[in-house]
Amino acid sequence: MGLQCGIVGLPNVGKSTLFNALSNAGAQSANYPFCTIEPNIGVVQVPDDRLMELAKLVNPQRIMQTTVEIVDIAGLVKGASKGEGLGNQFLGNIRGTDAIVHVIRCFDDDNITHVDGSVDPVRDKEVIDLELQLKDLETVEKAIDKYKKQSKGADKEALKRVDILSIVKAHLEQGKSARTAEVDEDFWHMVKELDLLTIKPVLYVCNVDEASAKDGNAYSNALKEAVKDEPAEVLIISADIESDIAQLETLEERMEFLEELGLAKGGVERMILSCYTLLNLITYFTAGEKEVRAWTIKKNMTAPQAAGVIHTDFEKGFIRAEVIKYDDYLKFGSESACRDAGKIAIEGKEYIVKDGDIMHFRFNV
């Protein structure tokens, strides 16, 4: 799908440590070829127990997990919106992503300098928010000026855009992010067209010390309280623990290490799954002797659109989809058994694909 989550935060909060843990967990790193400050891109496999259960039943020649892209963006600083600390490049990198993972320092360590001299996660969050909001305010003001000029010719569309963007402008001036502006859904596309930084969905990651990895600490609790009214998830992760886990060679070793710490899942795994949700993605599967594979699509995609993720010809020549629900496949154990039990549904072009559907497409080009 080519969708990306960008990791942002102040310098020295643990962004790169987390990204390296992601990379060691199976990421392939590459560089943006067009950036002066080049962020790393990790193509990270999305863990999915359902894929493995299907593979046990089908015994395919290969198993293909779906992926999500994580972008490690260099640390922002105060004044980034005005170009401080090469802020323009960094903010441009954020603009190229679809969602934001905001890593916030929630640990004490005298050996790691904090850019503001003390640990305060709420202040740090507000620093980043302010820089993104100021950049968005600049973008919105330019757009309003443009549409005001157009509206002098009695352009009703331009007048409406001025009205809608003025709502967003006032919202940003109050120190609030564009994603929470009260704009009628019918006109939200006018805001989206500007590709604002603070319109992107956000996930907060509290980077805590090892002792706080399970339950958090006073710092993470303060951050949770500060964002309780935002439509955003807060994850508690110890980047140091994730770095240690990434060095372990086998799944058994990793599970044993997590068990000793009282953790059900590693922070990296939880972060990947949260990014997947943040990007509004779901998974469907194809299952055959050659390959059992997970495919990424956006929520509410139709069957032809989902087929197009495999190949554009599948969408162009779509005839129908044969759909088996995951639970039915597990219950009956094979496609043929599901067919005999009447558990294969024949769906047309209007069918909305559900998370976990096992699909077989019929098409003609």
PyMOL commands that set and color helices and strands:
alter all, ss='L'
color gray80, all
select helices_A, chain A and resi 15-24+49-58+80-82+84-95+121-151+156-173+178-180+185-192+197-199+210-212+218-226+239-247+251-261+267-278+303-310+312-316+326-332+335-340
alter helices_A, ss='H'
color red, helices_A
select strands_A, chain A and resi 4-8+28-31+40-45+62-64+67-72+99-106+202-208+233-237+281-287+291-298+318-324+345-347+358-363
alter strands_A, ss='S'
color yellow, strands_A
deselect
rebuild
show_as cartoon
